[in-house]
Amino acid sequence: MMQFEKFILDNGLRVIVHRDITTPMAVLDVMYDVGARDESPHQTGFAHLFEHLMFGGSINIPSYDEPLQMAGGENNAYTTNDLTNYYIQIPAENLETAFWLESDRMLSLAFDENSLDVQRKVVVEEFKEHYLNKPYGDVWHKMRALAYQVHPYQWMTIGKELSHVENAQLQDVKNFFFKHYTPANAILCVAGNVTTEQVKQLAQKWFGNIPPGEKYNRRIPREPKQTNKRQLEVKARVPLDALYKCWHIYPRLDKRYYTADLITDLLSGGGSSRLYQSLVKEKQLFSNINCFHFGSVDAGLMAIEGKLVKGIQMKDAERAIEEELEKMKSETVSETELEKVKNKTESLMAFEDVPLMSRAGSLATYELLGDANLMNKELEHYQAVTVQDILQESKNIFNENNCSTLYYYSEN
């Protein structure tokens, strides 16, 4: 059980404290309930652009990294389609430095044309390097646009197109900040060698006077049920043909999510998994193959992706995948096979909770989902999945009318 205490400041900031006296360190994690799904379809990539802007100095602190390094701290951040997370690890005796830095960022960034220009260029370069010029770099841009028709998951966190970030105006950027990066829309988790009393006092001192902002209420269009299969062919200068197939699955808080998660492990969780054994080892159709899902808050995607062995025909590779999925839909997996992936999931969860930074991030994430205590119930949800659930959900998910396929051919 993950022990924690929770309180809320008058401005709406939710604060979670997780005490661990076995470490000399502390982690301060600030999670904002904003991701790429909260962007306008005409101005995408903003949440990710902010991840860069947040390190460009705030209203009273021109350099973020310098004071942090002097206090022995390190920091990082990431943005997803659902959330934005900033975290600092620092010796516990210097914890106040982290409060000072993060509260000033929340109070207001140092917005100016120069800072925006610098970070805009950084993001544009990243877009080109990772998504436009890299082999297979555009796969998920194309696949998301194919699989989603109305939900904003149809674009990646980097943005739908380069021009959106290139044309970002200072006022647009400011509006986005003051709408989303507010106490009412944030969670602060402090973990490590700290006391709740100490965190209460520091939170009140550094965050208590920041205006709450308005609680942002999402109005995201619901993705309609997919009723026919979708396909797209791409030819590009890549070394090998590749095949990508996606199916719509369930929102993060749906209990069927856990069944879907275990299905991905049965199909692709390592060397003894079904897809690897059959299609890589025995039939030698793919040089590698993976099944995974995106773990998104709203209804997400399960994907199978594989690079074909040179000379193998796409239709033969696809048929072999479909045969494996047919088995999942028609035959019950053994109790032993299911138990094995459950055990693997349990040890993975235990392993993830070892680093202090992971614990802080997980508590903040579950609070964002609705309640930090959900973290303590995860294992029960996985243990409750039966072989019948696996069979039923395999039938529901791997329906050809729920499938989007991208055939990625090598021009070489």
ZIZI-V682732 format. One record per run of one state. SS is the DSSP state (~ for helix, > for strand, _ for the rest). FROM is the first residue (numbers start at 0). LEN is the number of residues. If there is no record, write none. Layout:
ss=[SS	SS]
from=[FROM	FROM]
len=[LEN	LEN]
This chain:
ss=[_	>	_	>	_	>	_	~	_	>	_	>	_	~	_	>	_	~	_	>	_	>	~	_	>	_	~	_	~	_	~	_	~	_	~	_	~	>	_	~	_	>	_	>	_	~	_	~	_	>	_	>	_	~	_	~	_	~	_	~	_	~	_	~	>	_]
from=[0	4	8	13	19	24	32	35	38	39	40	42	43	45	53	57	58	63	70	73	79	83	91	107	108	109	112	132	138	147	151	154	161	166	169	180	182	185	192	195	207	229	236	241	248	255	268	273	282	285	293	300	308	313	330	334	352	355	369	371	383	386	397	399	402	410]
len=[4	4	5	6	5	8	3	3	1	1	2	1	2	8	4	1	5	7	3	6	4	8	16	1	1	3	20	6	9	4	3	7	5	3	11	2	3	7	3	12	22	7	5	7	7	13	5	9	3	8	7	8	5	17	4	18	3	14	2	12	3	11	2	3	8	2]
